[in-house]
Amino acid sequence: MLYKAIPATTCSLTLSAGYSPLVIVSPGYPSNYVNGLDCQWTLNAPIGSNITVKVLFLDLEKVASCVDDYLLFKDGTANDARQLAKICDSRSTPIVSSSNHMTIMFHSDHAVTGGGFRLQYSLERPNVSNCGSSLLSASKHSWRYLSSPGYPYYNYNNNMYCEWTISAPAGYKVKVEVQTISMQYAPSCSKDYVLFRDGSPSYATRLGKYCSDVTGYIVSSRNSMTITFHTDTSVTDKGFSLKYTARTTGCGEDETISYETKYIESPNYPLSYPDNANCEWTISTSIDGYVIHVDVVNFNIEQDSSCSYDYVQLYDVVTSYESSIGRWWGRDGPNTQTTGQTMKVKFHSDGSTSHSGFKLSFTAGEPKYDSAAPTNIGAILGGVFGGITAVGIATCCCCGLCFRKKSIPNVQQQRNIPREGTVSFINVPSYPQTLPTAPAVLPFMSPPPPSYNDVVKDDPPPYFQAVPLSDIQPVVTSYSSGASEHQGIDNPAGPS
């Protein structure tokens, strides 16, 4: 026999009943419990079994009708479930549920306290042909559990047909999370299976049909869901276990990531997502300098030209501001990142066509930037043409310079300049009114400017004063040829 003292601050738990007896004790046991307590234990057992509770010790404030301190036993988990017993004194008769669920509530007022209690609970051998109640209620505040008859201690029977309808409050959806499935496998699950339908009628839309060990969650598009369990005449196995609750959206939650990878999936993935789904997830990291990266594992959503039927939309969240990153549909899912530390994901489906949905991966890391800058075609073409122009100008200059260098010796030969010496001369501006009459022209001389009388008459002349060539002495260099020194004078008009 096992038991464990539970602190007063954690006295509301969900427990599973087994064949080995387990024990529940009052908060602080074996010391006195405290005033002002309201505790609740929810006991679950496989379908087809009953839960038995024995009172091993009880010391509460004893008042008629047990209005101050008491233990209350209810036949099930619903708030309006039938009352099995209400006690504040010793009891020798076991308390037995009529189904596979029982709720135990403990209340203490603000007056006298006592030594508390110690209870022992266990399950009776289940009837694996009993499907239990067919009407179940989903809670807005907690998960409730459903399993095949006999699970996990006994295999289910052959030729079983169980059907449960789970209802949620108006405005809520039923969310079911499959914990385990262990059944005879066959293609298309044609032998043993568990079937989920969207709503209560038998012809409601099928949400999923399973016979292999899969996990995930299934969401209805309305406030009810029907679950059917079927077995054939051959192999049996342990069956299935799942939990269910009521949710306003049925999908979406907040996730905080550090260095691990998180995944989110559309409802019922990889089966078709339900109609009229509106899901919202918030993915964030607390690591400074990190952003959220999203990538596609699988993506298959109804496609339309307006992207308004079914879609996934991402938002970049910085403090209290949200900016849309983009909207995706069809088979081309997102591969992007945020600028901040939080990303919001919204999924919407309309009331018609649906597909297998999506699975996205999310990681936190440093921002990623493109290795290559955007290509500026105009700048590239401008650079190319500019380079060609520069090369052309340089080539022309080089050709002109070479031409000039090659032309000088010819002119010097025409001027009968002695080969023994090299003459350097200074170019001086020349004007028509002062130039002497000569048979030859100065080399490389530009065309003469307009005459003075053609430009101005009364204003000072805009040109430099002309200098007669006879007043200019050339600069002459000489070199020794090994014979005798010879001086040459540059005179285009010839020897004087």
C-alpha positions, 0 to 999 in steps of 0.5 A, spaced: 500 500 500 502 506 498 500 513 500 503 520 499 502 527 503 500 532 498 501 540 500 495 544 502 496 548 496 496 542 491 490 538 493 486 538 486 489 532 482 487 528 476 489 520 478 488 514 474 486 508 478 489 501 477 489 494 480 494 496 485 490 500 491 493 507 491 492 512 497 489 519 497 490 523 504 488 530 506 493 536 505 498 536 511 497 528 513 498 526 518 498 533 521 491 537 522 489 540 515 488 547 515 482 551 514 479 554 508 480 548 503 477 546 497 480 540 494 478 536 488 481 529 486 478 526 479 479 519 478 479 515 472 479 508 470 479 504 463 472 504 460 468 498 462 471 498 469 468 501 476 472 505 481 472 503 489 474 507 494 475 505 502 475 510 508 481 508 512 482 513 516 477 519 517 477 525 523 473 531 521 469 536 524 463 533 526 456 537 524 449 534 523 449 534 515 456 535 514 455 542 512 462 545 515 468 540 513 466 534 509 468 529 503 463 529 497 464 523 492 460 524 485 459 519 480 463 522 474 466 528 472 461 533 470 459 538 475 452 535 475 454 528 476 450 524 481 452 524 488 455 517 491 456 520 498 457 526 503 461 524 509 464 527 515 465 521 520 468 514 519 465 509 514 466 502 513 462 501 506 466 502 500 464 507 495 463 504 488 462 508 482 457 506 476 462 508 471 470 509 470 470 516 473 469 518 480 470 525 483 472 526 490 471 533 493 474 535 500 472 542 504 474 545 510 471 551 513 474 557 518 473 554 524 475 547 527 480 542 524 481 535 525 487 530 523 484 529 516 483 523 512 486 517 508 482 514 502 484 507 498 482 507 491 482 501 486 478 499 480 474 493 479 476 488 473 473 491 467 468 488 462 471 489 456 465 489 452 462 495 456 463 501 452 460 506 458 456 512 457 455 514 450 454 522 452 460 526 454 461 533 456 468 537 454 470 541 460 473 549 458 478 548 464 481 541 464 482 535 460 478 529 460 480 522 458 477 516 454 480 510 452 477 503 449 474 498 454 479 494 458 485 499 456 491 499 458 490 492 462 486 488 458 485 487 450 479 489 447 474 484 445 472 482 438 466 485 434 465 491 438 462 497 436 462 503 441 460 510 439 461 517 444 459 524 442 463 529 446 459 536 447 462 543 448 459 549 451 456 553 445 461 557 442 467 552 443 470 547 439 472 540 441 479 538 441 482 531 442 489 529 443 491 522 441 495 519 446 496 512 444 493 507 439 495 500 439 490 496 434 490 491 429 493 494 422 490 494 415 490 498 409 485 503 410 484 501 417 478 496 414 479 492 420 479 495 427 479 503 428 477 509 431 474 514 427 473 521 429 467 525 425 465 533 426 459 533 429 454 528 432 450 526 426 452 519 423 453 522 416 458 528 419 464 530 416 470 525 417 476 528 421 480 522 421 480 514 421 486 511 425 489 504 426 496 505 427 500 508 433 500 516 431 499 522 436 497 529 434 490 532 436 483 533 432 479 539 432 472 539 431 469 545 427 463 546 431 461 544 439 461 537 438 465 531 435 463 523 435 468 518 436 467 511 433 471 505 436 470 498 431 473 491 432 472 485 427 473 478 428 480 477 429 486 480 432 485 484 438 490 489 442 490 494 447 486 499 444 487 507 444 487 512 449 486 520 448 484 526 452 479 532 450 477 539 452 473 545 450 477 550 446 474 557 443 479 556 437 481 549 438 488 550 436 494 555 437 498 556 443 504 560 445 511 557 445 517 560 447 524 557 444 531 557 446 536 553 442 531 547 440 526 547 434 519 547 435 513 545 430 506 547 429 501 543 425 494 545 422 488 541 426 488 534 424 494 534 420 496 530 416 489 529 415 484 534 412 484 540 416 477 542 418 472 547 415 472 554 419 478 554 423 481 560 426 488 558 429 493 563 432 500 561 435 505 566 438 512 563 437 518 567 441 525 567 444 528 571 450 535 571 447 537 578 446 539 579 438 536 572 436 530 572 431 525 567 429 526 563 423 520 559 420 521 553 415 516 549 411 516 541 413 510 540 409 505 545 406 498 544 402 493 549 403 487 550 398 489 555 393 485 561 390 487 567 386 485 572 392 488 568 397 482 569 402 479 562 402 484 558 406 491 561 408 497 562 413 499 569 415 505 571 419 506 577 423 512 580 426 511 582 433 515 588 436 513 590 443 505 591 442 506 592 434 504 587 429 506 588 422 504 583 416 510 579 414 506 575 408 500 570 407 501 564 404 497 558 400 497 553 395 504 549 396 509 554 397 509 555 404 514 561 408 521 561 409 523 567 412 525 571 419 522 576 423 526 582 425 524 582 433 524 576 438 516 574 436 512 571 431 505 570 430 502 565 426 495 565 424 491 560 420 484 561 417 480 556 413 473 557 410 467 553 409 468 549 403 475 545 400 480 543 405 487 539 404 492 536 408 494 542 411 501 544 414 507 543 418 512 548 420 518 548 424 521 554 428 528 556 431 531 562 434 537 564 432 541 570 429 538 574 423 540 571 416 542 576 411 543 575 403 551 573 401 550 577 395 547 584 394 542 586 389 544 586 382 544 593 379 544 592 372 544 600 370 550 601 375 554 595 371 552 597 364 554 604 366 561 602 369 562 597 362 561 603 357 564 608 362 570 603 362 570 602 354 570 610 353 576 611 358 580 606 354 578 609 347 580 616 350 587 613 353 588 609 346 587 616 342 592 620 347 597 614 346 596 614 338 597 622 338 603 622 342 606 616 338 604 620 332 607 627 335 614 623 337 614 620 330 613 627 326 619 631 330 625 627 327 622 628 320 621 636 321 628 636 324 630 633 317 626 638 313 629 644 317 637 641 316 638 640 323 645 638 324 645 630 327 650 632 332 646 636 337 639 636 339 636 642 339 630 644 344 626 650 343 620 654 346 613 655 343 612 662 343 605 665 341 605 668 334 600 673 331 599 674 323 601 682 324 608 680 326 610 674 323 615 675 317 614 672 311 617 665 310 617 659 306 616 654 312 611 654 317 612 653 325 610 646 326 604 644 330 602 652 330 594 652 332 590 657 327 591 664 328 586 668 333 582 673 330 585 680 328 585 685 333 581 690 329 576 684 328 575 683 336 575 690 339 576 697 337 576 701 343 577 696 349 584 694 351 586 688 347 584 681 350 590 678 347 597 678 350 602 683 346 606 679 340 613 678 340 617 678 334 621 672 333 627 675 331 627 677 339 627 670 341 633 666 342 632 658 342 635 654 347 641 650 344 644 643 347 650 640 344 653 634 345 660 631 343 660 626 338 667 625 339 670 629 333 668 637 334 663 641 337 658 644 333 652 649 334 646 649 331 640 654 331 633 653 330 631 657 324 625 655 320 626 660 315 633 657 314 640 660 315 641 667 315 
